[in-house]
Amino acid sequence: MNNNLLLEKNKVKIPCWKFGTDNEKLIKLVLLGEKRATTSLFSEYENDNEPLPKVGDRSIILHDDNSTACLIETEKVIITEFANVTKEMAFIEGEGDKSLEYYKEEHTRIFKLIDPNFNYKTKIVFEVFKVIE
C-alpha cells in the first residue's frame, strides 16, 4: 500500500510504498524477477481513501531505510474475491513455493491481522507489475 510518500522524478510525482510484511525479502524476489504481482485488500483502498491501481500506474518500492529499491509499472489489475485466486496468480505473486496452497495460507494469515473478518469472499486487489528500473 501507498505510504503517502511521493518522490519527484523528472518533474512527475510518483507514489512510494513498502510491502506490508517481509519487505526486504519481497524486494529481493521482485529484483530477481520472481515476484511480479502483489495482493492487497480492497477495503484498505476504501479505508485509506486511496485510488485503486490502474494499468500504466508507476510507483516506487522502498527499502526499509526508505531508499529506492525499484520503479514499477502496473500491467494488470484484477479485483475479485479471495476465493477466485488461481494457481497462475499465486505463481506470479512469486512467494514461498509459488503454489496456490502457500499463497492462500500466507495471505489468509496476513489479511486476518489487518481485518479479523477476512474470509474467502473478501474482495482483493491483485496487481501485476513489471520493473522499469
C-alpha positions in Angstrom: 0.0 0.0 0.0 1.0 3.6 -0.5 2.8 5.1 2.4 1.7 8.6 1.3 5.2 9.3 0.2 5.9 10.9 -3.2 9.2 11.2 -4.9 9.6 13.7 -7.7 11.3 12.0 -10.7 11.6 14.0 -13.9 9.0 16.5 -12.6 6.5 13.8 -12.0 5.4 12.8 -8.5 5.5 9.1 -8.1 3.9 7.2 -5.1 6.2 5.3 -2.9 5.4 2.2 -0.8 6.7 -0.8 1.0 5.4 -4.3 1.3 3.3 -4.9 4.4 5.4 -7.8 5.7 8.9 -9.1 4.9 9.7 -6.0 2.8 13.4 -6.7 2.1 12.7 -10.4 1.3 10.0 -9.5 -1.2 12.1 -6.7 -2.8 14.8 -9.3 -3.4 12.2 -11.5 -5.2 11.0 -8.5 -7.3 14.5 -7.7 -8.3 15.2 -11.3 -9.3 12.1 -11.3 -11.4 10.4 -14.0 -9.3 7.7 -11.7 -7.8 5.7 -9.9 -10.5 2.5 -9.2 -8.5 1.1 -8.2 -5.2 -2.2 -8.6 -3.4 -4.0 -6.2 -1.1 -7.4 -5.9 0.5 -9.9 -3.8 -1.5 -11.1 -2.4 1.8 -7.7 -0.9 2.5 -8.1 1.4 -0.5 -11.5 2.4 0.7 -10.5 2.9 4.3 -7.4 4.9 3.3 -9.3 6.9 0.7 -6.7 5.9 -2.0 -7.4 5.4 -5.7 -7.3 1.8 -6.9 -4.2 1.0 -9.1 -4.8 1.0 -12.8 -2.8 -0.2 -15.8 0.1 2.2 -16.5 0.4 3.5 -13.0 4.0 3.8 -11.8 5.2 3.6 -8.2 8.5 3.2 -6.3 9.0 0.3 -3.9 11.2 1.5 -1.0 13.7 -0.4 1.1 13.2 -0.5 4.9 15.6 2.5 5.2 13.4 4.4 2.7 15.9 4.3 -0.1 14.6 3.4 -3.6 14.5 -0.3 -4.5 12.9 0.0 -7.9 10.4 1.7 -10.1 7.5 -0.5 -11.2 4.6 -0.1 -13.7 1.2 -1.8 -13.3 0.4 -4.1 -16.2 -2.9 -5.6 -15.0 -5.3 -5.2 -12.1 -7.8 -7.9 -11.0 -10.4 -7.1 -8.4 -12.1 -10.3 -7.2 -13.0 -12.3 -4.2 -10.1 -14.1 -2.5 -11.6 -17.5 -3.3 -11.1 -16.7 -7.0 -7.3 -16.5 -6.9 -5.9 -19.1 -9.3 -2.7 -21.1 -9.3 -1.4 -18.9 -12.1 -1.9 -15.8 -9.9 -0.2 -17.4 -7.0 2.7 -18.4 -9.2 3.4 -14.8 -10.4 3.0 -13.5 -6.9 6.3 -15.4 -6.5 6.3 -16.1 -2.8 7.2 -19.4 -1.0 6.9 -22.4 -3.3 4.7 -20.3 -5.6 1.8 -22.8 -5.0 -1.9 -21.8 -4.6 -1.9 -23.5 -1.2 1.1 -21.4 0.1 -0.4 -18.3 -1.3 -3.8 -18.8 0.3 -2.3 -19.9 3.7 0.1 -16.9 3.9 -2.3 -14.3 2.6 -5.1 -15.5 4.9 -2.7 -15.2 7.9 -1.6 -11.6 6.9 -5.1 -10.4 5.9 -6.7 -11.7 9.2 -4.2 -9.5 11.0 -5.4 -6.5 9.0 -9.1 -7.4 9.1 -10.3 -10.1 11.6 -13.4 -10.5 9.5 -11.4 -11.5 6.4 -12.7 -14.7 4.6 -12.7 -16.3 1.2 -15.4 -13.9 0.0 -13.4 -10.8 0.9 -12.6 -8.6 -2.1 -8.9 -8.3 -3.0 -6.9 -6.2 -5.5 -4.3 -8.3 -7.4 -1.8 -6.1 -9.2 0.6 -7.4 -11.8 3.6 -5.2 -12.4 6.9 -5.0 -14.2 10.2 -3.5 -13.1 11.0 -0.4 -15.1 14.3 0.5 -13.3 
